[in-house]
Every structure is written in C-alpha cells, then in structure tokens.
Amino acid sequence: MTRVLYGKPELRLSKRGCLSLLTIFTKLAGCWEDVADHLSLHGPNETTPPRSIERLNLYDVNMPADGSLEVIMEVRKKSDDTGIQMGFYIAYQEMGGHTLEYTYHPLLHTCNTNPITRLPLENSNKRVVELGVYINGVVETSTPMALFEIESIVIKPRAEITSKRVKVPFLIEKIHLVEQLQGSRVQKRISWTWAANPDPDAQVWPEGMPWSEMTGPFSSFAVHVDSRFEITAHCNQCWLTLEELEDLDERFEICVIGTLFGGGRVCSPMFAMDKLDLMNVVEDG
C-alpha cells in the first residue's frame, strides 16, 4: 500500500473564459482489500504510514537562482486537513553538480480562497532545475482527496528589476483565416503568427527560459472577440461556435494576447473580420 500524489487536468468555464486547471490529489493506492484491512487494524487516526514528504515534479527547468526571478501562482486550496502539510517545492543544483537541494513552501491560506502566491528563489550561484508540489503528513483513505487547484504558474523577473518599461522580445501578427478539414466539411479557424521583435531596443529572451515547439515563447493565448468574450488557446489557432458567431455583428474585431513563459504579455494589433467568412463552411463531396 502506497501513498500517491498526482495531478488531474480540467477545463472549466468562467467569466474569464475557459480555464485550464490542474487539481492535485492524494490517496492510498493498492488493492482495496489491503486498504480496508489497514484501516480496520489501525483506524483513521493511527499514524502508521510514516510521515514523509511526497513530491510531484511539475516542471523541469534550467534557470539562474541569482535573485532576479520570482514564481507567481494562482492556487485554490481544497483541503484544510490539519494533518497534512501541502505546498510547492523548488529544487536547486550547483553548477556542474548532480545533487539536488530542496526548499519547501507550504500553502498557508485557508480553503477556497484564491490569493496570488509568490515563491522566493535563492540568491546564489545555483540553478533552479525543478518546480513541483509536495505533501507531508498522513493519508488514511483510498478515496482521492483533492488538495488544491493550480490555475496559473508564472516564472518572471522580479518587479523591482523590471520597473523600467521594456519592449517585448516578440510580436504577434498576421491574424488570418485557415481551413481545417473536419470529417465531411472544412472548418474555418482564426490563426496568427509570432516573430522576433526587430526593434534593436527590444528585450532579449533570457537563456534557459522554456520554449514550446508549438507556441514558441508563449504559454497560452487569449483571443478577445469584439470585446465581448475571450477564448483561451494553447496553439496558434482557435474557432468560434455558431452560437458565438450569431451574437456578433456582421463585422467585428479580434485581438490576440499572448502570455510569455516569463510572465510578460504581448498584444497583437486589432484585426477586423467578417462574420460571413467564418460561417462559410464547405461541404465535401
């Protein structure tokens, strides 16, 4: 019988659009007979499973721990079990070394509040190599226990270091329509591209920052449609449902805002679009 820690992704509708959440769970794993026998022998308050730290790595990174970065998260705690300490951990490594050093940062706010949580990073010559979640305590149930929900995690330069306004290193441009074959029809989608900012004064993308093969330096995009609603996209395309199109004027405007892995945001120019172009679906055959 083993205590496990795992995450379950979820999409949820909200006033801010479709949110991508990661809920962290824990439970005792093993065959049900083993769990039932254990509970009948020891009872729910017996601290038989040893108090040890369980870690779940969320991100492998390679960033400087020189005091220039901070971690900012939106987290909603789902359990107030006083027997379990839960939170985030950061793993450091000496340059050229192999041993990991861990620091633990428990969540101290109460259940169902949703504050912004900031994690300090060491100011040293080490590198940040892991960011994850942990629990420390006794779990006495085979039923999944929700610990907390993670809405966003951003690693960014500290505010006092970026107090001067800088030009973003990338631009979002060329909003256009593309056709995607969906079964017996061709679906019209809104697409866009991104490129390096040619301005010589633009900020340089820091070495060691994450990079996606699909979205490059961006973790996600928010597509603002005529200032009426927002669509969250994790690639450089999105589409509108017929219900959403029916609520729009014949001509409307779109703006794409990309969130960089470093925490900054890049806003595209406004782009005018005709509703008829998106509703033009070509049947196959």
Backbone as CSV, one residue per row, in Angstrom:
resi,resn,N_x,N_y,N_z,CA_x,CA_y,CA_z,C_x,C_y,C_z
1,MET,0.849,-1.188,0.000,0.000,0.000,0.000,0.888,1.242,0.000
2,THR,0.597,2.162,-0.896,1.469,3.314,-1.100,0.646,4.596,-1.138
3,ARG,1.166,5.622,-0.535,0.547,6.940,-0.659,1.034,7.573,-1.956
4,VAL,0.084,8.051,-2.770,0.452,8.621,-4.065,-0.010,10.070,-4.139
5,LEU,0.673,10.819,-4.971,0.361,12.225,-5.237,0.312,12.389,-6.742
6,TYR,-0.803,12.921,-7.262,-0.953,13.018,-8.706,-1.810,14.226,-9.070
7,GLY,-1.704,14.628,-10.340,-2.456,15.779,-10.831,-3.445,15.367,-11.901
8,LYS,-4.586,16.059,-11.951,-5.629,15.780,-12.942,-6.003,17.084,-13.632
9,PRO,-5.737,17.211,-14.951,-6.091,18.449,-15.668,-7.589,18.552,-15.883
10,GLU,-8.072,19.793,-15.973,-9.506,20.029,-16.132,-9.712,21.353,-16.859
11,LEU,-10.718,21.404,-17.732,-11.148,22.643,-18.361,-12.434,23.095,-17.699
12,ARG,-12.501,24.382,-17.321,-13.668,24.888,-16.617,-14.055,26.259,-17.172
13,LEU,-15.340,26.447,-17.415,-15.830,27.729,-17.908,-15.937,28.720,-16.763
14,SER,-15.551,29.974,-17.028,-15.660,31.034,-16.028,-15.907,32.347,-16.749
15,LYS,-16.034,33.413,-15.978,-16.226,34.735,-16.570,-15.013,35.161,-17.381
16,ARG,-13.857,34.549,-17.110,-12.631,34.881,-17.832,-12.413,33.973,-19.039
17,GLY,-13.415,33.146,-19.358,-13.284,32.241,-20.488,-13.095,30.816,-20.001
18,CYS,-12.502,29.992,-20.817,-12.259,28.587,-20.492,-10.906,28.471,-19.790
19,LEU,-10.933,28.091,-18.506,-9.710,27.999,-17.725,-9.169,26.579,-17.755
20,SER,-7.863,26.466,-17.858,-7.195,25.171,-17.777,-6.617,25.037,-16.369
21,LEU,-7.155,24.093,-15.586,-6.751,23.914,-14.200,-6.036,22.580,-14.028
22,LEU,-5.192,22.507,-13.008,-4.578,21.256,-12.605,-4.908,21.047,-11.133
23,THR,-5.696,20.003,-10.833,-6.058,19.693,-9.461,-5.121,18.616,-8.927
24,ILE,-4.548,18.858,-7.750,-3.617,17.925,-7.127,-4.382,17.048,-6.137
25,PHE,-4.246,15.721,-6.289,-4.926,14.755,-5.433,-3.902,13.897,-4.697
26,THR,-4.374,13.267,-3.604,-3.592,12.236,-2.937,-4.536,11.131,-2.494
27,LYS,-4.003,9.922,-2.316,-4.783,8.792,-1.814,-3.824,7.658,-1.482
28,LEU,-4.370,6.622,-0.826,-3.622,5.395,-0.637,-3.900,4.495,-1.824
29,ALA,-2.856,3.969,-2.436,-3.006,3.113,-3.604,-2.649,1.682,-3.239
30,GLY,-3.295,0.749,-3.886,-3.119,-0.670,-3.632,-4.452,-1.349,-3.795
31,CYS,-4.505,-2.657,-3.663,-5.793,-3.325,-3.806,-6.691,-2.934,-2.647
32,TRP,-8.002,-2.912,-2.884,-8.952,-2.431,-1.886,-8.880,-3.255,-0.595
33,GLU,-8.638,-4.565,-0.721,-8.580,-5.395,0.469,-7.458,-4.944,1.391
34,ASP,-6.300,-4.580,0.793,-5.180,-4.118,1.612,-5.523,-2.836,2.341
35,VAL,-6.173,-1.899,1.629,-6.535,-0.623,2.251,-7.555,-0.836,3.344
36,ALA,-8.578,-1.670,3.081,-9.619,-1.917,4.072,-9.045,-2.594,5.310
37,ASP,-8.168,-3.604,5.109,-7.546,-4.270,6.239,-6.715,-3.308,7.061
38,HIS,-5.988,-2.413,6.366,-5.146,-1.454,7.077,-5.995,-0.534,7.954
39,LEU,-7.108,-0.029,7.406,-7.949,0.893,8.156,-8.628,0.190,9.323
40,SER,-9.006,-1.080,9.147,-9.664,-1.800,10.239,-8.688,-2.103,11.367
41,LEU,-7.420,-2.310,11.033,-6.419,-2.622,12.053,-5.930,-1.387,12.787
42,HIS,-5.739,-0.295,12.043,-5.070,0.868,12.632,-6.009,2.030,12.911
43,GLY,-7.159,2.096,12.250,-8.068,3.208,12.469,-7.631,4.436,11.716
44,PRO,-8.537,5.412,11.527,-8.233,6.591,10.710,-7.244,7.543,11.344
45,ASN,-7.027,7.451,12.680,-6.140,8.409,13.352,-4.763,7.829,13.635
46,GLU,-4.549,6.590,13.286,-3.255,5.959,13.541,-2.234,6.423,12.508
47,THR,-1.100,6.895,12.966,-0.089,7.427,12.053,0.847,6.312,11.586
48,THR,0.249,5.206,11.122,1.064,4.083,10.675,1.845,4.389,9.411
49,PRO,1.194,4.938,8.339,2.020,5.356,7.205,2.983,6.436,7.677
50,PRO,4.275,6.277,7.492,5.242,7.221,8.076,5.052,8.624,7.537
51,ARG,5.348,9.591,8.384,5.310,10.996,7.959,6.540,11.256,7.106
52,SER,6.347,11.302,5.823,7.437,11.565,4.898,6.936,12.481,3.806
53,ILE,7.851,13.097,3.113,7.486,14.045,2.067,7.335,13.320,0.741
54,GLU,6.189,13.522,0.096,5.959,13.022,-1.253,6.008,14.208,-2.206
55,ARG,6.788,14.085,-3.280,6.925,15.176,-4.239,6.373,14.760,-5.601
56,LEU,5.805,15.735,-6.311,5.346,15.547,-7.686,5.946,16.662,-8.524
57,ASN,6.878,16.315,-9.402,7.550,17.303,-10.229,6.605,17.788,-11.330
58,LEU,6.401,19.093,-11.422,5.555,19.666,-12.469,6.379,20.173,-13.645
59,TYR,7.532,20.770,-13.374,8.337,21.379,-14.429,9.818,21.065,-14.220
60,ASP,10.475,20.640,-15.285,11.937,20.598,-15.334,12.408,21.887,-15.992
61,VAL,13.207,22.659,-15.291,13.665,23.947,-15.807,15.176,24.041,-15.652
62,ASN,15.739,25.094,-16.169,17.168,25.368,-16.008,17.332,26.882,-16.001
63,MET,17.171,27.474,-14.815,17.142,28.926,-14.687,18.095,29.376,-13.595
64,PRO,18.606,30.581,-13.708,19.535,31.066,-12.684,18.821,31.371,-11.371
65,ALA,19.446,30.987,-10.266,18.952,31.344,-8.937,19.796,32.500,-8.412
66,ASP,19.708,33.635,-9.099,20.544,34.786,-8.763,19.737,35.939,-8.177
67,GLY,18.494,35.658,-7.749,17.663,36.699,-7.164,16.906,37.533,-8.169
68,SER,17.060,37.249,-9.461,16.402,38.074,-10.473,15.008,37.579,-10.838
69,LEU,14.643,36.353,-10.398,13.369,35.758,-10.793,12.487,35.512,-9.581
70,GLU,11.182,35.415,-9.821,10.235,35.015,-8.795,9.157,34.151,-9.433
71,VAL,8.530,33.314,-8.610,7.445,32.452,-9.064,6.137,33.006,-8.526
72,ILE,5.177,33.252,-9.421,3.872,33.784,-9.036,2.809,32.783,-9.481
73,MET,1.919,32.402,-8.554,0.928,31.375,-8.836,-0.447,31.809,-8.350
74,GLU,-1.463,31.305,-9.033,-2.837,31.400,-8.561,-3.254,30.002,-8.147
75,VAL,-3.494,29.822,-6.848,-3.755,28.499,-6.290,-4.979,28.573,-5.382
76,ARG,-5.864,27.584,-5.511,-7.033,27.496,-4.637,-6.927,26.217,-3.807
77,LYS,-6.798,26.387,-2.508,-6.677,25.250,-1.607,-8.038,24.565,-1.443
78,LYS,-8.053,23.227,-1.536,-9.311,22.478,-1.471,-9.456,21.669,-0.184
79,SER,-8.413,21.553,0.596,-8.468,20.766,1.827,-7.846,21.553,2.961
80,ASP,-8.517,21.533,4.115,-7.982,22.156,5.322,-7.586,21.096,6.348
81,ASP,-7.253,19.898,5.877,-6.818,18.822,6.760,-5.548,19.259,7.486
82,THR,-5.654,19.424,8.821,-4.522,19.930,9.593,-3.416,18.890,9.742
83,GLY,-3.719,17.623,9.388,-2.701,16.592,9.488,-1.808,16.499,8.272
84,ILE,-2.109,17.303,7.246,-1.331,17.251,6.011,-0.802,18.640,5.695
85,GLN,0.502,18.755,5.552,1.099,19.989,5.049,1.271,19.844,3.540
86,MET,0.837,20.853,2.802,0.902,20.782,1.344,1.441,22.097,0.810
87,GLY,2.032,22.041,-0.363,2.548,23.269,-0.945,3.423,22.966,-2.146
88,PHE,4.373,23.859,-2.395,5.259,23.751,-3.547,6.703,23.579,-3.087
89,TYR,7.473,22.947,-3.931,8.902,22.832,-3.648,9.698,23.320,-4.853
90,ILE,10.925,23.733,-4.578,11.866,24.144,-5.620,13.141,23.349,-5.418
91,ALA,13.668,22.789,-6.496,14.918,22.028,-6.431,16.029,22.839,-7.073
92,TYR,17.165,22.925,-6.375,18.338,23.657,-6.851,19.484,22.678,-7.103
93,GLN,20.384,23.120,-7.949,21.561,22.305,-8.246,22.757,23.220,-8.454
94,GLU,23.873,22.824,-7.869,25.110,23.568,-8.081,25.531,23.443,-9.543
95,MET,26.161,24.491,-10.066,26.656,24.434,-11.443,27.614,23.257,-11.598
96,GLY,27.310,22.365,-12.541,28.141,21.204,-12.771,27.940,20.079,-11.781
97,GLY,27.035,20.275,-10.813,26.795,19.244,-9.803,25.677,18.299,-10.191
98,HIS,25.423,17.319,-9.343,24.391,16.322,-9.594,23.414,16.200,-8.432
99,THR,23.758,16.695,-7.259,22.902,16.580,-6.085,21.847,17.690,-6.083
100,LEU,20.605,17.318,-5.781,19.514,18.291,-5.708,19.315,18.746,-4.272
101,GLU,19.081,20.037,-4.109,18.747,20.617,-2.810,17.324,21.163,-2.901
102,TYR,16.482,20.809,-1.917,15.064,21.155,-1.974,14.714,22.210,-0.929
103,THR,13.874,23.154,-1.327,13.249,24.070,-0.374,11.739,23.895,-0.499
104,TYR,11.033,23.948,0.643,9.600,23.668,0.689,8.839,24.911,1.131
105,HIS,7.724,25.170,0.458,6.943,26.385,0.691,5.481,25.994,0.883
106,PRO,5.036,25.817,2.135,3.656,25.369,2.375,2.633,26.441,2.029
107,LEU,1.455,25.983,1.621,0.333,26.900,1.404,-0.275,27.211,2.762
108,LEU,-0.334,28.491,3.083,-0.783,28.902,4.415,-2.185,29.486,4.413
109,HIS,-2.735,29.814,3.232,-4.055,30.424,3.214,-5.126,29.369,3.445
110,THR,-6.345,29.825,3.755,-7.427,28.923,4.096,-8.103,28.363,2.843
111,CYS,-8.932,27.358,3.078,-9.576,26.636,1.985,-10.495,27.554,1.182
112,ASN,-10.457,27.365,-0.152,-11.344,28.026,-1.119,-11.093,29.521,-1.279
113,THR,-10.048,30.053,-0.674,-9.625,31.398,-1.064,-8.666,31.249,-2.242
114,ASN,-8.482,32.320,-2.995,-7.691,32.198,-4.222,-6.680,33.336,-4.331
115,PRO,-5.733,33.401,-3.382,-4.781,34.510,-3.425,-3.673,34.257,-4.432
116,ILE,-2.953,35.307,-4.730,-1.732,35.181,-5.513,-0.624,34.734,-4.564
117,THR,0.026,33.645,-4.891,1.101,33.097,-4.066,2.433,33.369,-4.738
118,ARG,3.390,33.903,-3.983,4.720,34.187,-4.507,5.739,33.310,-3.799
119,LEU,6.608,32.709,-4.572,7.676,31.890,-4.014,9.010,32.595,-4.206
120,PRO,9.781,32.731,-3.135,11.112,33.332,-3.286,12.091,32.333,-3.873
121,LEU,12.980,32.809,-4.697,14.067,31.983,-5.223,15.372,32.404,-4.575
122,GLU,16.229,31.444,-4.354,17.514,31.743,-3.712,18.335,32.727,-4.532
123,ASN,19.165,33.471,-3.831,20.130,34.345,-4.489,21.505,33.709,-4.290
124,SER,21.913,32.916,-5.264,23.158,32.159,-5.126,23.720,31.889,-6.520
125,ASN,24.723,31.039,-6.574,25.290,30.658,-7.868,24.721,29.328,-8.357
126,LYS,23.595,28.913,-7.780,22.964,27.655,-8.166,22.008,27.879,-9.339
127,ARG,21.441,26.778,-9.828,20.423,26.817,-10.872,19.136,26.208,-10.321
128,VAL,17.984,26.765,-10.748,16.690,26.164,-10.444,16.451,25.078,-11.490
129,VAL,16.203,23.845,-11.045,16.063,22.733,-12.001,14.709,22.037,-11.918
130,GLU,13.962,22.230,-10.827,12.636,21.611,-10.708,11.696,22.543,-9.961
131,LEU,10.418,22.478,-10.343,9.349,23.145,-9.606,8.199,22.156,-9.518
132,GLY,7.744,21.883,-8.306,6.685,20.890,-8.158,5.883,21.097,-6.898
133,VAL,5.036,20.118,-6.576,4.183,20.167,-5.392,4.582,19.035,-4.443
134,TYR,4.187,19.172,-3.175,4.533,18.155,-2.197,3.447,18.056,-1.135
135,ILE,3.435,16.934,-0.423,2.643,16.794,0.796,3.535,16.180,1.857
136,ASN,3.217,16.482,3.102,3.925,15.910,4.239,2.881,15.650,5.317
137,GLY,2.610,14.391,5.577,1.589,14.063,6.555,1.047,12.678,6.329
138,VAL,-0.053,12.378,7.011,-0.628,11.042,6.998,-1.883,11.027,6.141
139,VAL,-1.962,10.096,5.200,-3.146,9.890,4.372,-3.721,8.528,4.732
140,GLU,-4.993,8.480,5.134,-5.601,7.228,5.596,-6.862,6.898,4.816
141,THR,-6.897,7.190,3.524,-8.087,6.893,2.727,-7.673,6.479,1.327
142,SER,-8.432,5.548,0.758,-8.198,5.158,-0.631,-9.020,5.992,-1.588
143,THR,-9.885,6.852,-1.037,-10.678,7.768,-1.868,-9.821,8.979,-2.228
144,PRO,-9.777,9.366,-3.506,-8.966,10.540,-3.874,-9.353,11.772,-3.075
145,MET,-8.379,12.437,-2.503,-8.580,13.659,-1.729,-7.996,14.830,-2.507
146,ALA,-8.851,15.783,-2.882,-8.379,16.969,-3.596,-7.672,17.895,-2.613
147,LEU,-6.446,18.272,-2.931,-5.655,19.124,-2.044,-5.726,20.588,-2.459
148,PHE,-5.444,20.873,-3.745,-5.544,22.250,-4.219,-5.599,22.269,-5.745
149,GLU,-6.112,23.392,-6.280,-6.189,23.611,-7.714,-5.161,24.657,-8.113
150,ILE,-4.467,24.398,-9.215,-3.491,25.354,-9.749,-4.081,25.960,-11.008
151,GLU,-4.268,27.281,-11.004,-4.802,27.957,-12.181,-3.690,28.484,-13.077
152,SER,-2.632,28.989,-12.486,-1.530,29.500,-13.299,-0.246,29.487,-12.493
153,ILE,0.871,29.281,-13.196,2.207,29.382,-12.617,3.057,30.187,-13.591
154,VAL,3.647,31.259,-13.103,4.475,32.121,-13.941,5.816,32.335,-13.262
155,ILE,6.886,32.134,-13.997,8.229,32.484,-13.526,8.656,33.722,-14.288
156,LYS,8.900,34.811,-13.589,9.137,36.086,-14.244,10.216,36.871,-13.512
157,PRO,10.804,37.871,-14.180,11.730,38.767,-13.487,11.015,39.504,-12.362
158,ARG,11.699,39.725,-11.266,11.111,40.431,-10.133,10.719,41.847,-10.532
159,ALA,9.625,42.331,-9.937,9.049,43.612,-10.331,10.037,44.757,-10.191
160,GLU,10.835,44.744,-9.118,11.755,45.863,-8.904,12.870,45.882,-9.938
161,ILE,13.125,44.717,-10.557,14.170,44.659,-11.574,13.640,45.142,-12.914
162,THR,12.324,44.974,-13.142,11.718,45.351,-14.422,10.858,46.606,-14.293
163,SER,11.227,47.501,-13.360,10.434,48.710,-13.159,10.486,49.624,-14.377
164,LYS,11.568,49.570,-15.137,11.642,50.356,-16.364,10.885,49.634,-17.474
165,ARG,10.117,50.376,-18.234,9.341,49.786,-19.317,10.291,49.299,-20.412
166,VAL,10.134,48.027,-20.792,10.977,47.457,-21.826,10.103,47.008,-22.985
167,LYS,10.701,46.935,-24.154,9.983,46.482,-25.337,10.017,44.959,-25.390
168,VAL,8.860,44.368,-25.684,8.739,42.915,-25.651,9.631,42.287,-26.720
169,PRO,10.135,41.065,-26.456,11.060,40.440,-27.412,10.372,39.828,-28.627
170,PHE,9.033,39.659,-28.558,8.330,39.028,-29.667,7.065,39.817,-30.005
171,LEU,6.578,39.628,-31.225,5.365,40.278,-31.696,4.383,39.215,-32.180
172,ILE,3.089,39.508,-32.020,2.034,38.665,-32.584,1.433,39.424,-33.758
173,GLU,1.359,38.775,-34.913,0.944,39.481,-36.118,0.241,38.520,-37.076
174,LYS,-0.145,39.054,-38.214,-0.714,38.279,-39.331,-1.885,37.403,-38.897
175,ILE,-2.884,38.023,-38.261,-4.114,37.293,-37.946,-4.855,37.018,-39.256
176,HIS,-5.226,35.765,-39.474,-5.833,35.384,-40.738,-6.701,34.145,-40.543
177,LEU,-7.395,33.741,-41.598,-8.226,32.545,-41.566,-7.506,31.377,-42.236
178,VAL,-7.678,30.191,-41.665,-7.166,28.974,-42.274,-8.309,27.969,-42.346
179,GLU,-8.178,26.994,-43.229,-9.185,25.956,-43.383,-8.649,24.643,-42.838
180,GLN,-9.476,23.990,-42.013,-9.102,22.721,-41.401,-10.168,21.688,-41.714
181,LEU,-9.784,20.578,-42.335,-10.732,19.529,-42.695,-11.213,18.819,-41.433
182,GLN,-12.527,18.807,-41.233,-13.160,18.143,-40.105,-14.226,17.188,-40.634
183,GLY,-13.864,15.933,-40.836,-14.807,14.970,-41.368,-15.211,15.314,-42.786
184,SER,-16.500,15.645,-42.961,-17.021,15.933,-44.298,-17.113,17.428,-44.581
185,ARG,-16.491,18.235,-43.764,-16.570,19.670,-44.001,-15.232,20.338,-43.716
186,VAL,-15.126,21.538,-44.188,-13.934,22.346,-43.945,-14.292,23.417,-42.921
187,GLN,-13.597,23.382,-41.800,-13.860,24.351,-40.741,-12.938,25.553,-40.879
188,LYS,-13.505,26.755,-40.785,-12.713,27.988,-40.823,-12.215,28.308,-39.417
189,ARG,-10.915,28.529,-39.295,-10.323,28.846,-37.997,-9.562,30.167,-38.066
190,ILE,-9.485,30.817,-36.927,-8.690,32.036,-36.797,-7.268,31.627,-36.412
191,SER,-6.308,32.129,-37.130,-4.915,31.767,-36.869,-4.065,33.036,-36.797
192,TRP,-2.862,32.911,-36.261,-1.945,34.044,-36.148,-0.511,33.515,-36.107
193,THR,0.418,34.403,-36.300,1.831,34.039,-36.239,2.529,34.932,-35.224
194,TRP,3.704,34.527,-34.813,4.539,35.350,-33.933,5.948,35.398,-34.519
195,ALA,6.662,36.452,-34.193,8.014,36.647,-34.721,8.823,37.460,-33.728
196,ALA,10.136,37.400,-33.867,11.015,38.201,-33.013,10.817,39.678,-33.312
197,ASN,10.850,40.483,-32.276,10.719,41.930,-32.425,11.999,42.476,-33.072
198,PRO,11.895,43.104,-34.262,13.103,43.596,-34.936,13.684,44.860,-34.310
199,ASP,12.960,45.458,-33.368,13.452,46.686,-32.731,14.762,46.386,-32.000
200,PRO,15.834,47.142,-32.289,17.129,46.877,-31.629,17.081,47.081,-30.118
201,ASP,16.076,47.828,-29.628,15.955,48.050,-28.184,15.058,47.026,-27.508
202,ALA,14.586,46.033,-28.253,13.690,45.034,-27.678,14.426,44.187,-26.646
203,GLN,13.672,43.716,-25.674,14.235,42.867,-24.628,14.743,41.557,-25.227
204,VAL,15.861,41.073,-24.721,16.432,39.810,-25.188,15.790,38.659,-24.419
205,TRP,15.388,37.609,-25.132,14.798,36.449,-24.476,15.861,35.753,-23.631
206,PRO,15.658,35.637,-22.287,16.710,35.121,-21.406,17.067,33.669,-21.716
207,GLU,18.324,33.362,-21.602,18.791,31.991,-21.785,18.232,31.108,-20.678
208,GLY,17.785,29.927,-21.045,17.242,28.991,-20.063,15.753,29.076,-19.872
209,MET,15.073,30.055,-20.506,13.624,30.145,-20.382,12.975,29.027,-21.192
210,PRO,11.765,28.577,-20.788,11.092,27.497,-21.527,10.804,27.893,-22.971
211,TRP,10.654,26.860,-23.805,10.362,27.078,-25.218,9.501,25.917,-25.704
212,SER,8.402,26.229,-26.360,7.484,25.203,-26.860,7.661,25.024,-28.358
213,GLU,7.653,23.767,-28.811,7.742,23.505,-30.245,6.503,24.013,-30.977
214,MET,5.367,24.116,-30.260,4.128,24.550,-30.896,3.905,26.050,-30.764
215,THR,4.173,26.615,-29.600,3.859,28.030,-29.352,5.086,28.887,-29.105
216,GLY,6.293,28.320,-29.247,7.500,29.112,-29.060,7.633,29.632,-27.649
217,PRO,7.758,30.951,-27.466,7.966,31.518,-26.135,6.672,31.724,-25.354
218,PHE,5.528,31.381,-25.953,4.235,31.654,-25.328,3.683,30.411,-24.632
219,SER,3.136,30.607,-23.428,2.489,29.502,-22.717,1.037,29.353,-23.134
220,SER,0.374,30.443,-23.519,-1.020,30.395,-23.959,-1.380,31.709,-24.629
221,PHE,-2.548,31.717,-25.260,-3.057,32.919,-25.917,-4.492,33.177,-25.460
222,ALA,-4.846,34.434,-25.343,-6.221,34.844,-25.061,-6.715,35.635,-26.265
223,VAL,-7.752,35.123,-26.928,-8.300,35.762,-28.118,-9.527,36.566,-27.700
224,HIS,-9.411,37.885,-27.757,-10.524,38.766,-27.397,-11.355,39.057,-28.648
225,VAL,-12.616,38.673,-28.604,-13.504,38.792,-29.756,-14.456,39.954,-29.530
226,ASP,-14.194,41.061,-30.248,-15.082,42.226,-30.233,-15.371,42.738,-28.824
227,SER,-14.430,42.526,-27.903,-14.572,42.957,-26.501,-15.797,42.352,-25.830
228,ARG,-16.307,41.236,-26.383,-17.494,40.598,-25.809,-17.152,39.339,-25.023
229,PHE,-16.222,38.547,-25.523,-15.820,37.346,-24.801,-14.390,36.995,-25.184
230,GLU,-13.858,36.035,-24.446,-12.445,35.659,-24.602,-12.327,34.155,-24.775
231,ILE,-11.450,33.735,-25.678,-11.185,32.316,-25.919,-9.731,32.046,-25.548
232,THR,-9.495,31.028,-24.720,-8.137,30.635,-24.366,-7.647,29.578,-25.337
233,ALA,-6.466,29.774,-25.903,-5.902,28.836,-26.880,-4.498,28.440,-26.450
234,HIS,-4.163,27.171,-26.663,-2.824,26.666,-26.346,-2.078,26.284,-27.621
235,CYS,-2.519,26.819,-28.738,-1.805,26.731,-30.009,-2.106,28.038,-30.740
236,ASN,-1.660,28.178,-31.979,-1.862,29.451,-32.674,-3.121,29.438,-33.545
237,GLN,-4.163,28.748,-33.061,-5.443,28.714,-33.753,-6.576,28.647,-32.748
238,CYS,-7.756,29.114,-33.168,-8.981,28.916,-32.403,-10.156,29.015,-33.371
239,TRP,-11.335,28.683,-32.922,-12.512,28.799,-33.773,-13.698,29.249,-32.920
240,LEU,-14.705,29.758,-33.600,-15.922,30.219,-32.944,-17.058,29.258,-33.255
241,THR,-17.876,28.981,-32.253,-19.055,28.155,-32.481,-20.123,28.979,-33.191
242,LEU,-21.103,28.308,-33.762,-22.192,29.024,-34.433,-22.946,29.918,-33.449
243,GLU,-23.104,29.441,-32.213,-23.788,30.262,-31.204,-23.011,31.545,-30.924
244,GLU,-21.677,31.440,-30.843,-20.864,32.636,-30.604,-20.922,33.583,-31.799
245,LEU,-20.899,33.027,-33.012,-20.956,33.863,-34.212,-22.286,34.601,-34.319
246,GLU,-23.369,33.946,-33.931,-24.683,34.573,-34.055,-24.812,35.809,-33.178
247,ASP,-24.041,35.880,-32.109,-24.106,37.030,-31.198,-23.267,38.210,-31.666
248,LEU,-22.506,38.033,-32.746,-21.614,39.085,-33.218,-22.253,39.900,-34.339
249,ASP,-21.739,41.118,-34.515,-22.155,41.935,-35.649,-21.588,41.343,-36.929
250,GLU,-22.058,41.838,-38.071,-21.575,41.313,-39.345,-20.074,41.512,-39.510
251,ARG,-19.548,42.557,-38.907,-18.101,42.807,-38.930,-17.666,43.074,-37.496
252,PHE,-16.631,42.389,-37.081,-16.181,42.511,-35.695,-14.660,42.526,-35.657
253,GLU,-14.092,42.812,-34.464,-12.649,42.923,-34.310,-12.111,41.851,-33.367
254,ILE,-10.882,41.438,-33.637,-10.211,40.414,-32.838,-8.843,40.931,-32.407
255,CYS,-8.492,40.612,-31.180,-7.155,40.927,-30.662,-6.627,39.686,-29.964
256,VAL,-5.379,39.327,-30.244,-4.750,38.155,-29.627,-3.701,38.632,-28.634
257,ILE,-3.811,38.157,-27.391,-2.844,38.497,-26.345,-2.134,37.216,-25.929
258,GLY,-0.815,37.180,-26.122,-0.031,36.009,-25.759,0.663,36.206,-24.425
259,THR,0.643,35.171,-23.591,1.343,35.191,-22.308,2.670,34.467,-22.461
260,LEU,3.765,35.182,-22.256,5.095,34.591,-22.373,5.382,33.690,-21.179
261,PHE,6.236,32.708,-21.376,6.639,31.853,-20.264,7.276,32.677,-19.150
262,GLY,7.893,33.784,-19.495,8.492,34.636,-18.479,7.508,35.517,-17.751
263,GLY,6.224,35.486,-18.149,5.201,36.233,-17.439,4.732,37.490,-18.134
264,GLY,5.474,37.989,-19.140,5.028,39.171,-19.857,3.893,38.856,-20.818
265,ARG,3.260,39.898,-21.342,2.167,39.724,-22.295,2.463,40.511,-23.566
266,VAL,2.057,39.932,-24.684,2.249,40.554,-25.992,0.876,40.686,-26.643
267,CYS,0.544,41.886,-27.058,-0.775,42.167,-27.628,-0.645,42.419,-29.130
268,SER,-1.494,41.766,-29.911,-1.482,41.966,-31.358,-2.251,43.232,-31.711
269,PRO,-2.085,43.772,-32.910,-2.960,44.854,-33.369,-4.392,44.334,-33.513
270,MET,-5.376,45.235,-33.471,-6.758,44.853,-33.704,-6.917,44.436,-35.163
271,PHE,-7.722,43.393,-35.380,-7.920,42.871,-36.729,-9.416,42.756,-36.992
272,ALA,-9.883,43.392,-38.065,-11.305,43.350,-38.425,-11.597,42.097,-39.239
273,MET,-12.754,41.483,-38.971,-13.107,40.225,-39.621,-14.599,40.228,-39.957
274,ASP,-14.977,39.611,-41.072,-16.379,39.489,-41.480,-16.937,38.168,-40.971
275,LYS,-18.100,38.244,-40.351,-18.721,37.036,-39.820,-19.013,36.031,-40.930
276,LEU,-19.394,36.522,-42.098,-19.735,35.634,-43.200,-18.558,34.753,-43.606
277,ASP,-17.328,35.280,-43.490,-16.150,34.492,-43.855,-15.972,33.279,-42.946
278,LEU,-16.326,33.434,-41.668,-16.184,32.331,-40.728,-17.333,31.335,-40.829
279,MET,-18.482,31.798,-41.265,-19.638,30.911,-41.355,-19.684,30.163,-42.673
280,ASN,-18.756,30.458,-43.577,-18.725,29.814,-44.898,-18.069,28.447,-44.744
281,VAL,-18.873,27.393,-44.609,-18.397,26.032,-44.419,-18.579,25.264,-45.714
282,VAL,-17.514,24.675,-46.212,-17.529,23.968,-47.473,-17.792,22.495,-47.241
283,GLU,-18.857,21.951,-47.806,-19.186,20.550,-47.655,-18.357,19.702,-48.629
284,ASP,-17.994,18.526,-48.195,-17.187,17.627,-49.011,-18.117,16.775,-49.889
285,GLY,-17.772,16.651,-51.153,-18.483,15.718,-51.964,-19.393,16.166,-52.963
